Amino acid sequence: MRLKIQLFAAARELAGEPWVELDLPLNCSVRELRERLAEQQPALRRLLDRCSVAVDEEFADDKLMLKADQRVALIPPVSGGQ
Amino acid sequence: MIRLQTEAIDFAALTESVRSPQAGAVVLFLGTVRELTEGRRTAHLKYEAYPAMAEKKLAEIERETRERWPVIEMGIVHRTGRLELGEVSVAVAVSCPHRAEAFEACRHAMDQVKILAPIWKQENWADGTAEWVHPGS
């Protein structure tokens, strides 16, 4: 299946575009999506480990299985602040 | 009440919107654009959000805060886009029967915004460089 992943902030700038498309096997987990993304977008690797993945606007566990036509986004760490 | 907006935040109107005859306390928190961070001078900030998810998370924060404190009314407004020094980037207003719970509820909601809402800050330094604030690097 083909999934579009939305990127924000530094992730968007490192990839040079606000969306990346990935070809993924059916029954693909969020963990595998992370691996494919790192392969296809080496510039994202450094930030990727610190990012969350959102599926349908909800933080997703690495074990979650993805389905076609879900909304997937990479969520870099938010500013936190004091 | 939850909102993301590019226009300046009318925090007087937000405060007024949470006032109620049932409340004995109204607390307003404002996050504002600070000039100095560890000695470095900020020229301006940019905020970028994932709007659909940010609005969902802000609504969840409101719901969870209402479950834990006797909130009468509350509102969370966050700006996106470019902000100049001193401008208000985020406002949280809470009314409760008593002040201790109003302070706690407001602080809790604001802390959760900083943890859960997918809204990112880009420092645009006075020296012309810019960097996204992604803690943990």
Backbone of each chain as ProteinMPNN parsed JSONL, in Angstrom:
{"seq_chain_A": "MRLKIQLFAAARELAGEPWVELDLPLNCSVRELRERLAEQQPALRRLLDRCSVAVDEEFADDKLMLKADQRVALIPPVSGGQ", "coords_chain_A": {"N_chain_A": [[0.849, -1.192, 0.0], [0.284, 2.314, -0.484], [1.343, 5.07, 1.313], [0.849, 8.397, 2.428], [2.862, 10.635, 4.175], [2.715, 13.166, 6.482], [4.763, 15.966, 7.145], [6.349, 18.079, 9.554], [7.709, 21.229, 10.731], [11.115, 21.019, 11.722], [11.425, 18.492, 10.572], [10.041, 18.663, 8.164], [11.633, 20.562, 6.901], [14.119, 19.253, 6.77], [13.521, 17.12, 5.075], [12.763, 18.54, 2.904], [10.266, 18.82, 1.853], [6.69, 18.923, 2.403], [5.231, 16.567, 2.466], [5.8, 13.081, 2.307], [5.81, 10.197, 0.243], [5.342, 6.763, 0.76], [5.969, 3.412, -0.238], [4.531, 0.69, 1.14], [4.425, -2.569, 2.682], [1.414, -4.549, 2.926], [-0.177, -4.945, 6.103], [1.668, -3.523, 7.728], [3.672, -2.239, 10.321], [3.901, 0.622, 12.567], [6.519, 0.783, 13.393], [7.889, -0.431, 11.227], [7.255, 1.394, 9.275], [8.717, 3.589, 10.179], [11.294, 2.58, 9.722], [11.332, 2.303, 6.907], [10.998, 4.956, 6.22], [13.347, 6.107, 7.179], [15.152, 4.875, 5.463], [14.372, 5.875, 2.966], [14.502, 8.604, 3.33], [17.192, 9.752, 4.219], [18.086, 12.111, 5.395], [16.352, 12.591, 7.431], [16.988, 10.91, 9.464], [18.421, 11.514, 11.872], [16.648, 13.005, 13.366], [14.435, 11.424, 13.478], [14.28, 9.356, 15.429], [13.538, 10.726, 17.661], [11.06, 11.566, 17.136], [7.46, 11.384, 17.338], [4.905, 9.278, 15.958], [1.937, 10.042, 14.364], [-1.261, 8.718, 13.888], [-4.178, 9.083, 12.184], [-4.534, 11.49, 13.607], [-3.788, 10.83, 16.224], [-1.482, 9.942, 18.77], [0.661, 7.27, 18.001], [1.523, 3.954, 18.876], [4.563, 2.088, 18.324], [3.952, -0.482, 17.629], [1.516, -0.468, 16.416], [-0.625, -1.458, 13.738], [-0.75, -0.47, 10.389], [-3.211, 0.91, 8.156], [-4.399, 1.24, 4.782], [-5.189, 4.478, 3.489], [-5.163, 5.809, 5.967], [-4.493, 8.699, 7.99], [-1.332, 9.822, 8.29], [1.279, 11.186, 10.218], [4.416, 12.717, 10.954], [5.666, 13.6, 14.052], [7.638, 15.882, 15.349], [9.596, 16.503, 18.384], [7.821, 18.536, 20.694], [7.887, 21.96, 21.903], [8.056, 22.068, 24.689], [9.228, 23.788, 27.049], [9.405, 26.004, 29.949]], "CA_chain_A": [[0.0, 0.0, 0.0], [1.029, 3.562, -0.57], [0.875, 5.999, 2.347], [1.451, 9.738, 2.442], [3.182, 11.016, 5.55], [2.835, 14.617, 6.587], [5.934, 16.366, 7.927], [6.248, 19.428, 10.131], [8.828, 21.904, 11.399], [12.443, 20.625, 11.231], [11.3, 17.301, 9.725], [9.652, 19.157, 6.84], [12.778, 21.24, 6.286], [15.16, 18.263, 6.463], [13.089, 16.35, 3.899], [12.608, 19.482, 1.798], [8.883, 18.805, 1.357], [5.748, 18.714, 3.51], [4.659, 15.222, 2.413], [6.56, 12.052, 1.596], [5.012, 9.005, -0.033], [6.078, 5.519, 0.967], [5.353, 2.126, -0.588], [4.659, -0.172, 2.312], [3.696, -3.831, 2.561], [0.2, -4.664, 3.732], [0.176, -5.373, 7.46], [2.905, -2.843, 8.09], [3.566, -1.567, 11.621], [4.507, 1.953, 12.661], [7.969, 0.568, 13.458], [8.389, -0.653, 9.861], [7.141, 2.675, 8.576], [9.882, 4.379, 10.585], [12.481, 2.042, 9.042], [11.244, 2.681, 5.491], [11.168, 6.411, 6.119], [14.779, 6.372, 7.368], [15.837, 4.446, 4.235], [14.037, 6.744, 1.834], [14.821, 10.002, 3.651], [18.319, 9.701, 5.165], [18.225, 13.395, 6.105], [15.457, 12.595, 8.597], [17.373, 9.881, 10.433], [18.856, 12.054, 13.151], [15.482, 13.513, 14.098], [13.354, 10.429, 13.459], [14.185, 8.615, 16.694], [12.924, 11.567, 18.693], [9.718, 11.938, 16.694], [6.33, 10.481, 17.471], [4.121, 9.099, 14.736], [0.498, 10.189, 14.605], [-2.133, 8.047, 12.922], [-5.512, 9.678, 12.338], [-4.438, 12.559, 14.628], [-3.607, 10.275, 17.566], [-0.147, 9.376, 18.919], [0.572, 5.837, 17.726], [2.565, 3.061, 19.357], [5.319, 1.476, 17.227], [3.375, -1.79, 17.277], [0.238, -0.3, 15.713], [-0.626, -1.872, 12.338], [-1.298, 0.611, 9.563], [-4.134, 0.572, 7.073], [-4.417, 2.217, 3.69], [-5.995, 5.697, 3.654], [-5.072, 6.484, 7.267], [-3.724, 9.943, 7.975], [-0.112, 9.58, 9.058], [2.133, 12.373, 10.326], [5.588, 12.628, 11.818], [5.512, 14.683, 15.041], [8.891, 16.164, 16.062], [9.362, 16.908, 19.772], [7.267, 19.889, 20.849], [8.894, 22.826, 22.514], [8.197, 21.835, 26.132], [9.237, 25.075, 27.76], [9.516, 25.956, 31.412]], "C_chain_A": [[0.884, 1.242, 0.0], [0.458, 4.537, 0.465], [1.602, 7.33, 2.202], [1.672, 10.125, 3.895], [3.425, 12.514, 5.595], [3.983, 14.971, 7.535], [5.767, 17.81, 8.412], [7.611, 19.92, 10.619], [10.176, 21.407, 10.844], [12.372, 19.407, 10.326], [10.949, 17.716, 8.297], [10.857, 19.805, 6.141], [13.879, 20.26, 5.923], [14.8, 17.47, 5.207], [12.937, 17.252, 2.675], [11.218, 19.488, 1.203], [7.936, 18.456, 2.506], [5.089, 17.338, 3.539], [5.692, 14.292, 1.795], [5.637, 10.849, 1.392], [5.885, 7.779, 0.12], [5.27, 4.349, 0.435], [5.595, 1.179, 0.559], [3.929, -1.487, 2.062], [2.366, -3.735, 3.316], [0.613, -5.194, 5.095], [1.528, -4.807, 7.904], [2.692, -2.129, 9.427], [4.174, -0.169, 11.542], [6.031, 1.823, 12.716], [8.568, 0.376, 12.054], [8.302, 0.629, 9.037], [8.327, 3.569, 8.913], [11.135, 3.916, 9.839], [12.499, 2.436, 7.566], [11.522, 4.176, 5.296], [12.652, 6.772, 6.253], [15.574, 5.982, 6.125], [15.627, 5.447, 3.113], [14.447, 8.193, 2.061], [15.967, 10.035, 4.666], [18.47, 10.992, 5.978], [17.388, 13.426, 7.375], [15.972, 11.735, 9.74], [17.668, 10.434, 11.815], [17.664, 12.484, 14.018], [14.448, 12.42, 14.349], [13.165, 9.71, 14.794], [13.478, 9.405, 17.787], [11.502, 11.994, 18.322], [8.685, 10.914, 17.144], [5.698, 10.326, 16.093], [2.658, 9.242, 15.128], [-0.256, 9.481, 13.492], [-3.555, 8.518, 13.208], [-5.553, 10.63, 13.536], [-4.361, 12.04, 16.055], [-2.182, 9.725, 17.648], [-0.229, 7.858, 18.813], [1.785, 5.107, 18.287], [3.273, 2.43, 18.146], [4.718, 0.15, 16.762], [2.074, -1.682, 16.473], [0.362, -0.72, 14.243], [-1.363, -0.811, 11.517], [-2.246, 0.068, 8.508], [-4.038, 1.652, 5.993], [-5.395, 3.329, 4.054], [-6.071, 6.235, 5.091], [-4.237, 7.751, 7.114], [-2.518, 9.784, 8.9], [0.731, 10.85, 9.062], [3.295, 12.088, 11.264], [5.573, 13.861, 12.734], [6.85, 14.89, 15.755], [8.589, 16.576, 17.503], [8.808, 18.334, 19.827], [8.114, 20.656, 21.86], [9.037, 22.629, 24.017], [8.135, 23.132, 26.921], [9.264, 24.892, 29.259], [8.47, 26.849, 32.055]], "O_chain_A": [[2.043, 1.222, 0.416], [-0.745, 4.798, 0.493], [2.794, 7.384, 1.898], [0.789, 9.965, 4.737], [4.235, 13.054, 4.842], [4.149, 14.355, 8.587], [5.13, 18.636, 7.759], [8.525, 19.138, 10.88], [10.363, 21.375, 9.628], [13.173, 19.288, 9.398], [11.501, 17.179, 7.337], [11.067, 19.617, 4.943], [14.515, 20.409, 4.88], [15.663, 17.182, 4.378], [12.979, 16.776, 1.541], [11.0, 20.096, 0.156], [8.324, 17.782, 3.46], [4.455, 16.979, 4.532], [6.387, 14.677, 0.855], [4.806, 10.526, 2.241], [7.029, 7.756, -0.334], [4.054, 4.283, 0.618], [6.74, 0.898, 0.911], [2.942, -1.528, 1.328], [2.223, -2.929, 4.236], [1.658, -5.833, 5.217], [2.399, -5.53, 8.388], [1.66, -1.492, 9.64], [4.866, 0.174, 10.584], [6.749, 2.651, 12.155], [9.613, 0.942, 11.732], [9.168, 0.909, 8.209], [8.879, 4.232, 8.035], [11.936, 4.732, 9.383], [13.53, 2.848, 7.035], [12.184, 4.59, 4.344], [13.154, 7.635, 5.532], [16.541, 6.652, 5.762], [16.562, 5.822, 2.405], [14.709, 8.927, 1.108], [15.741, 10.315, 5.843], [18.93, 10.96, 7.119], [17.675, 14.195, 8.293], [15.461, 11.813, 10.858], [17.215, 9.882, 12.818], [17.682, 12.34, 15.24], [13.682, 12.484, 15.311], [12.039, 9.482, 15.235], [12.899, 8.836, 18.712], [10.829, 12.687, 19.084], [8.992, 9.733, 17.31], [5.924, 11.131, 15.189], [2.2, 8.639, 16.099], [0.064, 9.625, 12.312], [-4.065, 8.371, 14.319], [-6.467, 10.587, 14.359], [-4.805, 12.707, 16.99], [-1.713, 9.103, 16.695], [-1.075, 7.228, 19.448], [2.918, 5.578, 18.186], [2.672, 2.257, 17.086], [4.952, -0.284, 15.634], [1.59, -2.67, 15.922], [1.34, -0.376, 13.579], [-2.432, -0.329, 11.891], [-2.11, -1.06, 8.035], [-3.657, 2.795, 6.249], [-6.319, 3.122, 4.841], [-6.954, 7.035, 5.399], [-3.391, 7.855, 6.226], [-2.656, 9.634, 10.114], [0.879, 11.509, 8.032], [3.177, 11.33, 12.227], [5.481, 14.998, 12.271], [7.167, 14.142, 16.679], [7.46, 16.955, 17.816], [9.265, 19.22, 19.105], [8.939, 20.083, 22.572], [10.071, 22.999, 24.574], [7.07, 23.514, 27.405], [9.161, 23.779, 29.773], [8.405, 26.941, 33.281]]}, "seq_chain_B": "MIRLQTEAIDFAALTESVRSPQAGAVVLFLGTVRELTEGRRTAHLKYEAYPAMAEKKLAEIERETRERWPVIEMGIVHRTGRLELGEVSVAVAVSCPHRAEAFEACRHAMDQVKILAPIWKQENWADGTAEWVHPGS", "coords_chain_B": {"N_chain_B": [[-13.533, 26.331, 25.361], [-11.783, 26.252, 22.378], [-9.114, 27.214, 20.306], [-7.134, 27.763, 17.375], [-5.218, 30.28, 15.918], [-4.188, 32.828, 13.566], [-4.33, 35.491, 13.991], [-3.876, 38.228, 16.372], [-4.24, 37.448, 19.858], [-7.134, 38.057, 21.604], [-7.046, 38.562, 24.676], [-8.452, 39.784, 26.682], [-11.105, 39.525, 25.918], [-11.214, 36.756, 25.924], [-10.837, 36.226, 28.652], [-13.111, 37.458, 29.678], [-15.007, 35.784, 28.589], [-14.941, 33.508, 30.155], [-15.851, 34.281, 32.578], [-18.206, 34.072, 35.293], [-21.175, 33.971, 37.262], [-21.109, 31.806, 38.96], [-18.494, 31.458, 39.552], [-15.735, 32.008, 41.76], [-13.256, 32.683, 41.2], [-11.018, 33.643, 38.661], [-8.533, 32.692, 36.477], [-5.969, 33.725, 34.371], [-3.597, 32.728, 32.046], [-0.835, 33.845, 30.192], [1.32, 33.137, 27.557], [4.207, 34.657, 26.382], [6.229, 36.276, 23.861], [9.566, 36.063, 24.374], [12.5, 38.048, 24.664], [15.176, 37.34, 25.319], [17.0, 34.324, 25.433], [18.868, 32.309, 27.276], [20.916, 34.204, 27.004], [20.926, 34.671, 24.28], [19.6, 36.649, 21.634], [16.337, 37.068, 20.552], [14.731, 37.71, 17.463], [12.235, 37.375, 16.217], [9.482, 35.038, 16.473], [8.33, 31.95, 14.999], [5.421, 30.025, 14.807], [4.336, 26.787, 14.118], [1.688, 24.599, 13.393], [0.079, 21.363, 13.551], [-2.832, 21.429, 12.477], [-5.36, 19.95, 12.656], [-4.817, 17.899, 14.476], [-3.788, 19.322, 16.63], [-5.98, 20.849, 17.479], [-7.646, 18.796, 18.293], [-6.139, 17.717, 20.408], [-6.026, 19.903, 22.151], [-8.72, 20.1, 22.814], [-9.015, 17.678, 24.146], [-7.363, 18.176, 26.344], [-8.8, 20.198, 27.582], [-11.101, 18.725, 28.266], [-10.062, 16.782, 30.013], [-9.014, 18.376, 32.029], [-11.329, 19.499, 33.009], [-12.454, 17.23, 34.119], [-10.88, 16.835, 36.341], [-10.804, 19.123, 37.931], [-13.081, 21.527, 39.414], [-14.106, 23.025, 37.078], [-15.672, 25.838, 35.738], [-15.887, 27.462, 33.402], [-13.696, 27.35, 30.575], [-10.963, 28.323, 28.427], [-8.749, 27.848, 25.686], [-6.36, 29.275, 23.701], [-4.244, 29.329, 20.939], [-1.647, 30.814, 19.116], [-0.548, 30.801, 15.671], [1.971, 31.055, 13.094], [3.843, 34.085, 12.384], [5.282, 35.79, 15.146], [5.902, 38.736, 16.997], [8.311, 40.231, 19.298], [7.209, 40.153, 22.66], [4.574, 39.665, 22.013], [1.501, 37.788, 22.479], [1.567, 34.357, 22.601], [0.154, 32.167, 23.479], [-2.851, 31.572, 25.29], [-4.506, 30.788, 28.272], [-7.468, 30.513, 29.951], [-9.297, 30.158, 32.92], [-12.105, 29.488, 34.932], [-13.233, 28.922, 38.261], [-14.911, 27.803, 41.278], [-13.261, 28.469, 43.488], [-10.022, 29.975, 44.315], [-7.654, 28.361, 44.586], [-8.096, 25.975, 43.157], [-8.569, 27.044, 40.655], [-6.085, 28.201, 39.954], [-4.534, 25.834, 39.927], [-5.812, 24.271, 37.941], [-5.497, 25.856, 35.672], [-2.714, 25.986, 35.426], [-2.133, 23.268, 35.071], [-3.491, 22.732, 32.626], [-2.062, 24.431, 30.874], [0.552, 23.361, 31.082], [0.084, 20.842, 29.973], [-0.574, 21.54, 27.355], [1.925, 22.26, 26.382], [3.126, 19.806, 26.341], [1.546, 18.005, 24.865], [0.312, 19.153, 22.592], [0.631, 19.318, 19.104], [2.417, 21.631, 18.187], [4.823, 23.75, 17.022], [7.774, 25.656, 17.726], [9.722, 28.106, 16.155], [12.741, 29.57, 16.612], [13.802, 32.698, 15.627], [16.639, 34.152, 15.395], [18.344, 37.18, 16.441], [20.714, 37.404, 15.072], [20.162, 36.541, 12.56], [19.972, 33.839, 12.045], [17.968, 30.814, 12.123], [16.13, 28.44, 14.036], [14.395, 25.397, 14.672], [12.732, 24.556, 17.655], [13.289, 21.711, 19.087], [13.277, 19.816, 21.607], [15.811, 17.743, 23.181], [17.784, 17.219, 21.368]], "CA_chain_B": [[-13.388, 26.908, 24.021], [-10.471, 25.896, 21.835], [-8.917, 27.85, 19.005], [-5.827, 28.109, 16.803], [-5.47, 31.434, 15.05], [-3.009, 33.595, 13.174], [-4.511, 36.874, 14.455], [-3.54, 38.488, 17.774], [-5.196, 36.861, 20.797], [-7.854, 39.029, 22.432], [-7.112, 37.868, 25.962], [-9.495, 40.407, 27.509], [-12.359, 38.867, 25.525], [-11.14, 35.365, 26.394], [-11.07, 36.26, 30.102], [-14.529, 37.788, 29.883], [-15.844, 34.649, 28.171], [-14.979, 32.452, 31.177], [-16.419, 34.795, 33.827], [-19.509, 33.487, 35.577], [-21.607, 34.198, 38.655], [-20.771, 30.628, 39.775], [-17.058, 31.44, 39.819], [-15.147, 32.95, 42.697], [-11.874, 32.905, 40.779], [-10.685, 33.537, 37.239], [-7.09, 32.75, 36.257], [-5.551, 33.844, 32.97], [-2.164, 32.592, 31.776], [-0.4, 34.245, 28.854], [2.693, 32.906, 27.136], [4.562, 35.794, 25.522], [7.495, 36.099, 23.145], [10.661, 36.591, 25.2], [13.612, 38.514, 23.83], [16.467, 36.694, 25.601], [17.026, 32.933, 25.851], [20.254, 31.977, 27.614], [21.816, 35.225, 26.489], [20.742, 34.934, 22.842], [18.532, 37.605, 21.387], [15.335, 36.652, 19.565], [14.17, 38.787, 16.642], [10.809, 37.029, 16.221], [9.225, 33.596, 16.507], [7.265, 31.415, 14.148], [4.781, 28.812, 15.321], [3.678, 25.946, 13.108], [0.856, 23.58, 14.043], [-0.662, 20.362, 12.795], [-4.07, 22.0, 13.022], [-6.415, 18.99, 13.024], [-4.434, 17.176, 15.693], [-3.627, 20.288, 17.73], [-7.312, 21.172, 18.005], [-8.124, 17.606, 18.991], [-5.405, 17.601, 21.677], [-6.465, 20.991, 23.045], [-10.05, 19.719, 23.319], [-8.788, 16.619, 25.146], [-6.806, 18.813, 27.544], [-9.931, 20.856, 28.258], [-11.979, 17.688, 28.839], [-9.377, 16.141, 31.139], [-8.91, 19.377, 33.109], [-12.676, 19.612, 33.595], [-12.711, 16.038, 34.943], [-10.071, 16.831, 37.565], [-11.068, 20.32, 38.741], [-14.463, 21.989, 39.223], [-14.023, 24.148, 36.135], [-16.968, 26.349, 35.264], [-15.63, 27.727, 31.982], [-12.277, 27.53, 30.254], [-10.638, 28.545, 27.021], [-7.333, 27.753, 25.316], [-6.151, 29.836, 22.359], [-2.827, 29.325, 20.563], [-1.385, 31.457, 17.822], [0.409, 30.22, 14.737], [2.532, 32.068, 12.204], [4.94, 34.918, 12.905], [4.982, 36.627, 16.317], [6.964, 39.681, 17.36], [8.647, 40.261, 20.725], [6.182, 40.627, 23.575], [3.214, 39.255, 21.646], [0.944, 36.635, 23.199], [1.54, 33.16, 21.753], [-0.854, 31.225, 23.977], [-3.631, 32.069, 26.424], [-5.388, 29.817, 28.928], [-8.307, 31.17, 30.962], [-10.075, 29.164, 33.664], [-12.859, 29.946, 36.103], [-13.602, 27.88, 39.224], [-15.501, 28.417, 42.465], [-12.248, 28.975, 44.424], [-8.793, 30.318, 43.596], [-6.613, 27.32, 44.541], [-8.395, 25.058, 42.053], [-8.438, 27.783, 39.392], [-4.644, 28.25, 39.659], [-4.061, 24.485, 39.585], [-6.39, 23.833, 36.665], [-4.888, 26.654, 34.602], [-1.334, 25.545, 35.279], [-2.164, 21.932, 34.496], [-3.87, 22.815, 31.208], [-0.961, 25.031, 30.116], [1.648, 22.388, 31.014], [-0.305, 19.783, 29.029], [-0.464, 22.097, 25.997], [3.334, 22.215, 25.988], [3.549, 18.413, 26.201], [0.719, 17.184, 23.974], [-0.201, 19.782, 21.364], [1.631, 19.391, 18.031], [2.639, 23.037, 17.802], [6.272, 23.895, 17.131], [8.279, 27.034, 17.765], [11.002, 28.355, 15.477], [13.445, 30.777, 17.034], [14.477, 33.47, 14.596], [17.558, 34.928, 16.232], [18.703, 38.518, 15.961], [21.853, 37.305, 14.152], [19.685, 36.142, 11.239], [19.785, 32.39, 11.931], [16.676, 30.313, 12.605], [16.156, 27.013, 14.381], [13.217, 24.814, 15.316], [12.991, 24.115, 19.02], [12.878, 20.312, 19.253], [14.13, 19.43, 22.738], [16.361, 16.388, 23.177], [18.84, 17.077, 20.361]], "C_chain_B": [[-11.933, 26.744, 23.562], [-10.286, 26.629, 20.519], [-7.435, 27.965, 18.65], [-6.081, 29.278, 15.882], [-4.174, 32.154, 14.719], [-3.11, 35.045, 13.67], [-4.119, 36.994, 15.932], [-4.645, 37.935, 18.68], [-5.825, 37.969, 21.644], [-8.065, 38.398, 23.804], [-8.111, 38.51, 26.92], [-10.839, 39.737, 27.195], [-12.384, 37.423, 26.006], [-11.444, 35.306, 27.898], [-12.553, 36.504, 30.39], [-15.415, 36.571, 29.582], [-15.895, 33.546, 29.217], [-15.566, 32.966, 32.5], [-17.836, 34.277, 34.015], [-19.888, 33.815, 37.009], [-21.334, 32.984, 39.551], [-19.3, 30.617, 40.191], [-16.689, 32.436, 40.912], [-13.731, 33.298, 42.3], [-11.755, 32.736, 39.273], [-9.18, 33.657, 37.122], [-6.83, 32.792, 34.762], [-4.052, 33.643, 32.907], [-1.906, 33.063, 30.353], [1.038, 33.813, 28.652], [3.056, 34.011, 26.157], [5.961, 35.601, 24.938], [8.614, 36.848, 23.881], [11.848, 36.964, 24.312], [14.885, 37.695, 24.044], [16.278, 35.254, 26.047], [18.478, 32.544, 26.027], [21.235, 32.925, 26.924], [21.672, 35.511, 25.001], [19.498, 35.777, 22.617], [17.617, 37.107, 20.265], [14.863, 37.87, 18.779], [12.654, 38.6, 16.549], [10.692, 35.516, 16.284], [8.252, 33.233, 15.403], [6.722, 30.164, 14.818], [4.099, 28.096, 14.165], [2.885, 24.875, 13.852], [0.425, 22.528, 13.023], [-2.109, 20.598, 13.23], [-5.095, 20.959, 13.477], [-6.078, 18.3, 14.34], [-4.296, 18.127, 16.878], [-4.989, 20.633, 18.335], [-7.892, 19.996, 18.789], [-7.445, 17.481, 20.363], [-5.83, 18.7, 22.653], [-7.842, 20.666, 23.625], [-9.933, 18.614, 24.365], [-8.261, 17.202, 26.451], [-7.926, 19.519, 28.307], [-10.801, 19.817, 28.966], [-11.34, 17.089, 30.098], [-9.252, 17.107, 32.319], [-10.262, 19.526, 33.809], [-13.009, 18.409, 34.474], [-12.017, 16.132, 36.295], [-10.315, 18.021, 38.478], [-12.493, 20.812, 38.461], [-14.523, 23.228, 38.325], [-15.429, 24.562, 35.71], [-16.869, 26.656, 33.77], [-14.13, 27.75, 31.768], [-12.09, 27.714, 28.763], [-9.136, 28.442, 26.819], [-7.208, 28.276, 23.885], [-4.662, 29.85, 22.085], [-2.674, 29.995, 19.208], [-0.462, 30.622, 16.97], [0.9, 31.339, 13.815], [3.597, 32.885, 12.915], [4.482, 35.788, 14.076], [6.189, 37.497, 16.649], [7.2, 39.642, 18.871], [7.484, 40.817, 21.553], [4.776, 40.186, 23.228], [2.811, 37.979, 22.387], [0.856, 35.447, 22.25], [0.463, 32.181, 22.18], [-1.558, 31.841, 25.178], [-4.515, 30.947, 26.94], [-6.155, 30.564, 30.011], [-9.216, 30.118, 31.587], [-10.856, 29.863, 34.771], [-13.297, 28.744, 36.923], [-14.261, 28.566, 40.413], [-14.46, 29.081, 43.373], [-10.889, 29.111, 43.741], [-7.782, 29.184, 43.522], [-6.846, 26.399, 43.349], [-8.272, 25.76, 40.69], [-6.967, 27.886, 38.98], [-4.147, 26.877, 39.195], [-4.545, 24.049, 38.206], [-5.732, 24.568, 35.504], [-3.457, 26.195, 34.35], [-1.262, 24.165, 34.617], [-2.46, 21.986, 32.993], [-2.711, 23.368, 30.376], [0.209, 24.059, 29.982], [1.331, 21.281, 30.008], [-0.242, 20.271, 27.578], [0.968, 21.948, 25.499], [3.822, 20.782, 25.749], [2.845, 17.731, 25.025], [0.349, 17.833, 22.642], [0.883, 19.837, 20.291], [1.713, 20.796, 17.436], [4.117, 23.305, 18.059], [6.673, 25.349, 17.014], [9.594, 27.109, 17.002], [11.574, 29.669, 15.993], [14.06, 31.426, 15.798], [15.348, 34.478, 15.322], [17.91, 36.261, 15.581], [19.89, 38.476, 14.992], [21.459, 36.767, 12.769], [19.509, 34.64, 11.069], [18.428, 31.998, 12.513], [16.826, 28.857, 12.985], [14.857, 26.594, 15.052], [13.607, 24.323, 16.699], [12.391, 22.713, 19.171], [13.736, 19.729, 20.374], [14.612, 17.988, 22.619], [17.476, 16.206, 22.178], [20.207, 17.173, 21.017]], "O_chain_B": [[-10.994, 27.066, 24.289], [-11.201, 26.664, 19.697], [-6.594, 28.229, 19.509], [-7.06, 29.275, 15.136], [-3.201, 32.106, 15.472], [-2.101, 35.744, 13.759], [-4.04, 35.996, 16.648], [-5.824, 37.951, 18.325], [-5.121, 38.723, 22.317], [-9.1, 37.787, 24.074], [-8.57, 37.866, 27.863], [-11.611, 39.423, 28.102], [-13.421, 36.917, 26.437], [-12.204, 34.453, 28.357], [-13.158, 35.841, 31.232], [-16.438, 36.357, 30.234], [-16.805, 32.718, 29.18], [-15.759, 32.189, 33.435], [-18.572, 34.068, 33.051], [-19.019, 33.927, 37.874], [-21.327, 33.116, 40.775], [-18.907, 29.857, 41.077], [-17.234, 33.537, 40.991], [-13.07, 34.099, 42.962], [-12.316, 31.81, 38.689], [-8.6, 34.625, 37.616], [-7.386, 32.01, 33.991], [-3.306, 34.306, 33.627], [-2.649, 32.733, 29.429], [1.891, 34.095, 29.494], [2.312, 34.279, 25.214], [6.77, 34.843, 25.475], [8.608, 38.074, 23.992], [12.152, 36.277, 23.337], [15.594, 37.384, 23.087], [15.48, 34.986, 26.945], [19.232, 32.459, 25.058], [22.236, 32.505, 26.345], [22.234, 36.487, 24.504], [18.49, 35.637, 23.309], [18.077, 36.77, 19.174], [14.624, 38.933, 19.353], [11.887, 39.536, 16.772], [11.687, 34.801, 16.161], [7.467, 34.056, 14.934], [7.482, 29.345, 15.334], [3.393, 28.698, 13.355], [3.369, 24.31, 14.833], [0.409, 22.767, 11.815], [-2.561, 20.038, 14.229], [-5.642, 21.076, 14.573], [-6.937, 18.135, 15.206], [-4.648, 17.773, 18.003], [-5.132, 20.7, 19.555], [-8.544, 20.18, 19.817], [-8.102, 17.175, 21.359], [-5.974, 18.446, 23.849], [-8.099, 20.93, 24.8], [-10.664, 18.612, 25.356], [-8.661, 16.776, 27.535], [-7.991, 19.444, 29.534], [-11.188, 20.002, 30.12], [-12.006, 16.915, 31.119], [-9.371, 16.698, 33.474], [-10.335, 19.66, 35.031], [-13.749, 18.532, 35.451], [-12.499, 15.579, 37.284], [-10.058, 17.939, 39.679], [-13.045, 20.543, 37.394], [-14.928, 24.312, 38.746], [-16.262, 23.723, 35.366], [-17.67, 26.168, 32.974], [-13.374, 28.121, 32.665], [-12.929, 27.323, 27.952], [-8.349, 28.883, 27.657], [-7.87, 27.779, 22.974], [-3.888, 30.334, 22.911], [-3.461, 29.775, 18.287], [0.32, 29.823, 17.486], [0.319, 32.423, 13.765], [4.178, 32.45, 13.909], [3.438, 36.436, 14.013], [7.336, 37.054, 16.588], [6.396, 39.092, 19.624], [6.863, 41.816, 21.189], [3.87, 40.311, 24.052], [3.651, 37.208, 22.851], [0.17, 35.503, 21.229], [-0.082, 31.449, 21.354], [-0.943, 32.543, 25.981], [-5.181, 30.25, 26.174], [-5.552, 31.18, 30.89], [-9.82, 29.302, 30.892], [-10.323, 30.73, 35.464], [-13.677, 27.703, 36.388], [-14.179, 29.788, 40.544], [-14.729, 30.128, 43.961], [-10.623, 28.462, 42.729], [-7.106, 29.04, 42.504], [-5.912, 26.077, 42.615], [-7.911, 25.132, 39.695], [-6.63, 27.687, 37.813], [-3.432, 26.771, 38.199], [-3.773, 23.522, 37.406], [-5.443, 23.967, 34.469], [-3.04, 26.035, 33.203], [-0.445, 23.927, 33.727], [-1.763, 21.362, 32.192], [-2.409, 22.844, 29.303], [0.795, 23.936, 28.906], [2.214, 20.836, 29.274], [0.103, 19.505, 26.678], [1.204, 21.563, 24.353], [4.808, 20.567, 25.043], [3.465, 16.972, 24.279], [0.099, 17.129, 21.663], [1.965, 20.363, 20.553], [1.174, 21.096, 16.371], [4.607, 23.114, 19.173], [6.04, 26.153, 16.329], [10.475, 26.269, 17.185], [10.975, 30.733, 15.834], [14.754, 30.77, 15.022], [14.876, 35.51, 15.799], [17.794, 36.446, 14.369], [20.065, 39.389, 14.185], [22.318, 36.562, 11.911], [18.957, 34.198, 10.062], [17.824, 32.742, 13.285], [17.564, 28.115, 12.337], [14.294, 27.316, 15.875], [14.678, 23.746, 16.889], [11.185, 22.541, 19.354], [14.815, 19.199, 20.11], [13.937, 17.132, 22.048], [18.075, 15.132, 22.131], [21.227, 17.078, 20.335]]}, "name": "protein", "num_of_chains": 2, "seq": "MRLKIQLFAAARELAGEPWVELDLPLNCSVRELRERLAEQQPALRRLLDRCSVAVDEEFADDKLMLKADQRVALIPPVSGGQMIRLQTEAIDFAALTESVRSPQAGAVVLFLGTVRELTEGRRTAHLKYEAYPAMAEKKLAEIERETRERWPVIEMGIVHRTGRLELGEVSVAVAVSCPHRAEAFEACRHAMDQVKILAPIWKQENWADGTAEWVHPGS"}
